[in-house]
């Protein structure tokens, strides 16, 4: 298993345009693609999520259509939880029980 896949990776397909040139330009730019599988009219591959945006720019230059098929990794699993403030407040109260008693005294004063 690739270590990048544990944190954040994307599996994508590249169709139409000059997909062979895209592979060459990606290698020159230092964008590491793994699990490259040929498809009719293109290929499927995986890369680190932070490499996808520069790869998309290279694809636009070669008139290649990229489509994300899967988002893999811990980052994409945790991302929906980052917006839930109540979850983080509950976690803080669980980890720091002294905060719990401080909050109770504040509520009693009000």
Residue pairs with C-beta under 8 A, 6 or more apart in sequence:
2 9
2 34
2 46
4 48
4 73
5 46
5 72
5 73
6 73
6 74
7 73
7 74
7 75
8 48
8 49
8 50
8 71
8 72
8 73
8 74
8 75
8 76
9 46
9 47
9 48
9 49
9 71
9 72
9 73
10 46
10 47
10 48
10 49
10 52
10 68
10 69
10 70
10 71
10 72
11 35
11 44
11 45
11 46
11 68
11 69
11 70
11 72
12 44
12 45
12 46
12 47
12 52
12 66
12 67
12 68
12 69
13 39
13 42
13 43
13 44
13 66
13 67
13 69
14 22
14 42
14 43
14 44
14 45
14 59
14 64
14 65
14 66
15 39
15 41
15 42
15 64
15 65
15 67
16 41
16 42
16 63
16 64
16 65
17 59
17 62
17 63
17 64
17 65
18 62
18 63
18 64
19 41
19 42
19 43
19 62
19 64
21 62
22 55
22 58
22 59
22 62
22 64
23 33
23 36
23 43
25 58
25 61
25 62
26 33
26 55
26 58
29 54
29 58
31 47
31 51
31 54
31 55
31 58
32 47
32 48
32 51
33 45
33 46
33 47
33 55
34 45
34 46
34 47
35 44
35 45
35 46
36 43
36 44
36 45
37 43
37 44
37 45
42 64
44 69
46 72
47 55
49 71
49 73
49 75
49 76
52 66
52 68
55 66
56 66
59 65
59 66
81 87
92 99
93 99
93 100
93 103
